[in-house]
Amino acid sequence: MKRRSATSAARRFIATTSQNAGRDVAIIGGGIGGLTAALAFARGGANVTVYEQAAALKEVGAGLQITPNGARALNALGIDKALAATGIDAKAVAPMDALSGRQIARFDLSDQTPPYRFFHRAVLIDILARGCAAAKVTVRLGARIVDLQADGSFSIGGVRVRPDLTIGADGLHSVVRSHINKPAEPFFTGQVAWRAMISAEAAEPIGRIWMAPGRHMVTYPLQEGRLNIVAVQERSAWAAEGWHHDDDPGHLRQVFADCGREVREILGAIESVSLWGLFRHPVAQNWHVRSTAILGDAAHPTLPFLAQGANLAIEDAYVLARCCDEAASVEAALKAYQGLRRARVVRAIEAANSNARNYHLSGAARMVAHTGLRAMGAVAPGAFLNRLRWLYDHDVTG
């Protein structure tokens, strides 16, 4: 069943409510979640400043998938035309047997509304940045905040800033999260991941999940004739968190050396690759204190097995702005925000963790799982998406 577009209703909501009008909002971090929050608050009339410690607005990494739940919020913020002009509409997702190279099943995505799309991260950041500029959001680059206090005030360049609301969208190693919550050590999941891109002019617009015992690879096309690659392996030796660690492509090729020809050809075309360790961080117990809140990876780092990291951050940003627009008290708004978001995020993270196990099955369990996928694809192809309706059909703008 196709979903309606929520754009018109959400635009009316943002345009006709006024609690955010005139509020001074500081957003720490200029990634996807931070810029989405900036745009959402600015649409409600807030005076928004984004503080980004990097010298430019950019995203490390390559591709990402914007699923319908995330797209509804982005469309509602008035950037739907730019998204349609730059994203690649996904036709299907196809689980693959990486060892034989054969397709196990194919599940249609073409009737999703809004469309399920593939983006380069830099493209989405640029769209959000242009939307923020049009909404008169101030962006301060090379801005490192210090001395964050309980009232949300902080110093930058020797000047004390006292916003009405301070939002931490500062990612995995969030300074703002550590201010709100007790320190919690992440633990290594026993998995490492590689990220790369190659040229692929004629790539079909589908996402493929190449599954093998103890490892898997996901591929999908990006703009300008590129193919995005994320590969994961179970192993005891760990790599540091982050996407900044260069690795030898030969190491990745060796991990998948026993796989089918197409997998080997894809990996053979890689010229450079990044490696990082996958760590589990607990979902933050507290997402706010007084007039300070966190969102996205700062609140709930997510492993890349459900394509929801960016989408959940986008949802967070929209809901946070909406709660603040509906409540005269910032503290009441932040309490409502956490109440609306935490259970959904926990469910999504649990689903992602389950995928990590299912992609890496071996022996009899692998055979049974692949047989089940084939049967589902042949007899009940709609069952795959039906199992994800709680995720994709969710509408934070409704």
C-alpha positions in Angstrom: 0.0 0.0 0.0 1.4 3.4 -1.0 1.9 6.0 1.7 0.6 9.5 1.3 3.0 12.4 1.1 3.1 14.3 4.4 4.7 17.4 3.0 1.7 19.7 2.8 0.4 18.9 6.3 3.8 19.3 7.9 4.5 22.6 6.1 1.2 23.9 7.5 2.2 22.7 11.0 5.6 24.4 10.9 4.2 27.6 9.4 1.3 28.1 11.8 2.7 27.2 15.2 4.9 29.7 17.0 6.5 28.5 20.2 9.9 28.3 18.5 9.5 31.8 17.0 12.3 34.0 18.4 14.0 31.2 20.4 17.8 31.2 20.2 18.8 27.7 19.4 22.5 26.5 19.3 23.2 23.2 17.5 26.6 21.6 18.2 27.5 19.6 15.1 26.9 20.2 11.4 26.2 16.7 10.2 23.0 15.3 8.8 21.2 15.3 12.1 22.4 18.8 13.1 21.5 20.4 9.8 18.1 18.7 9.8 17.4 20.1 13.3 18.7 23.5 12.2 16.3 23.6 9.2 13.3 22.3 11.3 13.8 24.9 14.0 14.4 27.7 11.5 11.2 26.8 9.7 9.4 27.4 13.0 10.9 30.9 13.4 13.8 30.2 15.7 17.1 32.0 15.5 19.5 29.1 14.8 23.3 28.9 14.9 25.1 25.7 14.0 28.6 25.3 15.5 30.8 22.9 13.5 34.4 22.3 14.6 35.5 21.2 11.1 36.6 23.8 8.5 33.8 22.8 6.1 30.4 21.1 6.2 31.1 17.6 5.0 30.4 14.0 5.8 33.0 11.4 6.1 32.2 8.2 4.2 30.3 7.6 1.0 26.7 6.5 0.5 23.6 6.2 2.6 20.1 5.1 2.2 17.2 7.4 2.9 14.2 5.2 3.7 10.6 6.4 3.5 10.4 7.2 7.3 13.4 9.6 7.0 12.2 11.0 3.7 8.9 12.1 5.1 10.6 14.4 7.5 13.0 15.8 4.9 10.2 16.4 2.4 8.2 18.2 5.1 11.1 20.6 5.5 10.7 21.8 1.9 13.7 20.1 0.3 11.7 17.4 -1.5 12.4 18.7 -5.0 16.2 18.7 -4.4 16.0 15.2 -3.0 14.1 13.9 -6.0 16.6 15.6 -8.4 19.7 14.1 -6.8 18.8 10.7 -5.2 18.6 7.4 -7.0 15.2 5.7 -6.5 15.7 2.1 -5.4 13.9 -0.5 -7.3 14.5 -3.5 -5.0 16.7 -5.1 -2.4 18.3 -8.5 -3.3 19.8 -10.9 -0.8 22.7 -12.7 -2.5 24.7 -15.9 -1.9 28.2 -14.4 -1.9 29.8 -17.8 -2.3 28.0 -18.8 -5.4 27.2 -15.3 -6.6 23.5 -16.3 -7.2 20.6 -14.1 -6.2 18.5 -15.7 -3.4 15.5 -13.4 -3.7 14.4 -10.0 -4.9 12.0 -7.8 -2.9 10.4 -4.8 -4.7 10.9 -1.3 -3.3 9.5 0.7 -6.3 6.1 1.4 -4.8 7.4 3.0 -1.6 6.1 6.5 -1.0 8.1 8.6 -0.5 10.7 6.7 -2.6 13.4 4.7 -1.0 16.6 6.4 -2.3 20.3 6.1 -2.4 22.5 9.2 -1.8 26.1 10.2 -1.5 26.4 11.7 1.9 28.1 14.9 0.6 25.1 15.5 -1.7 22.6 15.2 1.2 24.7 17.5 3.3 24.8 20.1 0.5 21.0 20.0 0.1 20.5 20.5 3.8 23.1 23.2 4.0 21.4 25.1 1.1 18.1 24.7 2.8 19.6 26.1 6.0 21.1 29.1 4.2 17.7 29.9 2.6 16.1 29.7 6.1 18.8 32.1 7.4 20.5 29.6 9.7 24.0 30.9 10.8 26.7 28.3 10.4 30.0 28.8 12.3 32.9 26.6 11.0 36.0 25.8 12.9 34.0 26.4 16.0 35.0 24.3 19.0 32.9 24.9 22.1 34.2 24.7 25.7 32.9 24.8 29.2 29.4 23.6 28.5 27.2 24.2 31.6 24.0 22.7 32.9 22.0 25.6 31.6 23.2 25.0 28.0 25.6 27.9 28.0 29.1 27.5 26.6 32.1 29.5 25.6 33.6 29.8 22.1 36.5 32.1 21.3 36.4 33.6 24.8 32.8 34.6 24.4 30.0 33.2 26.5 26.9 32.0 24.6 23.6 31.5 26.4 21.0 30.0 24.0 17.4 29.2 25.0 18.1 25.6 23.8 21.4 23.8 23.1 21.3 20.6 21.0 24.1 18.1 20.8 24.3 16.6 17.3 28.0 16.0 17.7 28.1 12.3 16.9 29.6 9.2 18.3 32.0 10.9 20.7 29.6 13.5 21.8 30.7 16.2 24.3 27.1 17.0 25.0 26.1 13.4 25.7 28.9 13.1 28.3 27.6 16.3 29.9 24.1 14.8 30.3 25.0 11.1 31.1 27.6 9.2 33.1 30.4 7.9 31.0 29.7 4.5 29.4 32.5 2.5 27.7 31.6 1.0 24.3 32.5 -2.6 23.6 33.9 -4.2 20.5 31.2 -6.3 18.6 33.8 -8.7 17.1 33.2 -7.1 13.7 35.1 -4.7 11.5 33.8 -2.9 8.4 35.3 -1.5 5.2 33.9 1.3 3.1 34.8 2.0 -0.5 33.5 3.3 -3.8 34.2 2.2 -7.4 33.0 3.3 -10.9 30.0 1.4 -12.1 28.2 3.2 -14.9 25.5 0.7 -15.6 24.7 -0.4 -12.0 21.0 -1.4 -11.6 19.3 0.7 -8.8 19.0 -2.1 -6.3 20.7 -2.8 -3.0 22.4 -6.1 -2.9 23.3 -7.9 0.4 26.1 -10.4 -0.4 26.0 -12.9 2.5 28.8 -15.4 3.4 29.7 -17.2 6.6 31.2 -14.8 9.1 31.0 -11.8 6.7 28.8 -9.9 4.2 29.0 -7.0 1.8 26.3 -4.4 0.8 26.4 -2.7 -2.6 24.2 0.0 -4.2 24.7 2.7 -6.8 25.3 6.4 -6.2 25.2 9.4 -8.4 27.8 9.9 -11.2 28.2 6.3 -12.0 29.6 5.0 -8.7 28.9 1.9 -6.6 28.9 2.2 -2.8 30.5 -0.7 -0.9 30.3 -1.6 2.8 31.8 -4.9 3.8 31.8 -6.5 7.3 33.8 -9.3 8.8 33.6 -11.1 12.1 37.1 -11.2 13.8 38.8 -10.9 17.1 41.3 -8.2 16.1 39.7 -4.8 16.3 40.2 -1.5 14.5 39.6 1.9 16.1 36.2 3.6 15.7 35.7 6.1 13.0 36.0 6.1 9.2 39.4 7.7 8.9 41.6 4.5 9.0 43.1 3.7 5.6 43.5 0.0 4.8 45.1 -2.1 2.0 42.3 -3.2 -0.5 44.2 -6.5 -0.7 43.2 -7.2 2.9 39.5 -6.9 2.0 39.9 -8.9 -1.2 41.5 -11.7 0.8 38.6 -11.9 3.2 36.2 -12.6 0.3 38.6 -14.6 -1.9 36.4 -17.7 -1.8 33.3 -15.8 -3.1 31.8 -15.7 -6.5 33.2 -14.0 -9.6 31.1 -10.8 -9.3 32.1 -10.2 -5.7 35.7 -10.7 -6.6 35.4 -8.3 -9.6 33.8 -5.6 -7.4 36.4 -5.8 -4.8 39.1 -6.1 -7.4 38.2 -2.6 -8.7 38.7 -0.9 -5.3 41.7 1.5 -5.2 41.3 2.8 -1.7 39.3 1.6 1.3 38.7 2.7 4.9 38.5 0.3 7.8 36.9 0.8 11.2 35.9 -1.3 14.2 32.2 -1.7 15.1 31.5 -0.9 18.7 28.3 -1.1 20.6 27.3 2.0 22.6 24.3 1.9 24.9 21.4 4.1 24.1 21.7 7.1 26.3 19.6 6.9 29.4 19.0 10.6 29.4 18.5 12.6 26.2 18.1 16.0 27.9 18.8 18.1 31.0 17.3 21.5 31.6 17.6 23.2 28.2 20.1 20.9 26.6 19.3 17.8 24.4 21.0 15.3 22.2 20.0 13.5 19.0 21.3 11.0 16.4 24.5 9.2 17.2 25.0 11.4 20.2 22.0 9.7 21.8 21.9 6.3 20.1 24.9 5.1 18.0 23.5 2.6 15.5 25.4 -0.3 13.7 25.1 -0.2 9.9 22.9 -3.3 9.4 19.5 -1.7 8.9 20.4 1.5 7.1 18.8 3.6 9.8 21.6 5.7 11.4 20.9 8.8 9.3 17.1 8.2 9.2 16.8 8.0 12.9 18.8 11.2 13.3 16.5 12.9 10.8 13.4 11.7 12.7 14.9 12.9 16.0 15.6 16.3 14.6 12.0 16.8 13.3 10.4 15.4 16.5 12.6 17.6 18.7 11.7 20.7 16.8 8.0 19.8 16.7 7.9 19.1 20.5 9.6 22.5 21.1 7.1 24.2 18.8 4.2 22.7 20.7 5.4 23.5 24.3 6.0 26.9 25.9 8.4 25.2 28.3 11.6 23.9 26.8 12.1 21.4 29.6 8.6 20.0 29.0 9.3 19.8 25.3 12.5 17.9 25.9 10.8 15.4 28.2 8.1 14.8 25.5 10.8 14.4 22.8 12.6 11.6 24.7 9.3 9.9 25.5 8.4 9.8 21.8 11.7 8.6 20.5 13.5 6.3 22.9 11.5 3.1 22.5 11.4 3.3 18.7 15.2 3.8 18.6 15.8 0.8 20.9 13.6 -1.3 18.6 15.5 -0.2 15.5 18.9 -0.9 17.1 17.7 -4.4 18.1 16.6 -5.1 14.6 19.9 -4.0 13.2 21.8 -6.2 15.6 19.6 -9.2 14.5 20.5 -8.5 10.8 24.2 -8.7 11.8 23.7 -12.2 12.9 21.5 -13.3 10.0 23.9 -12.0 7.4 26.7 -14.2 8.7 25.1 -17.6 9.2 27.0 -20.7 8.3 26.3 -24.5 7.9 22.8 -25.8 8.3 21.4 -22.5 9.7 22.6 -20.7 6.5 20.9 -23.2 4.2 17.6 -23.0 6.2 17.7 -19.2 6.1 18.4 -19.0 2.4 15.6 -21.5 1.7 13.2 -19.4 3.6 14.2 -16.3 1.7 13.7 -18.0 -1.6 10.3 -19.2 -0.6 9.3 -15.8 0.6 10.5 -14.2 -2.6 8.5 -16.7 -4.7 5.4 -17.1 -2.7 4.9 -14.0 -0.6 7.3 -11.2 -1.8 5.3 -8.6 0.1 6.1 -10.3 3.4 9.6 -8.9 3.5 8.4 -5.3 3.5 5.4 -6.2 5.8 8.0 -7.1 8.5 9.5 -3.6 8.2 6.3 -1.6 8.0 6.7 -0.5 11.7 10.0 1.1 10.5 9.3 2.4 7.0 5.6 3.5 7.5 6.4 5.6 10.6 5.5 9.2 10.0 6.9 11.8 12.4 5.1 14.6 10.6 1.6 13.2 10.9 
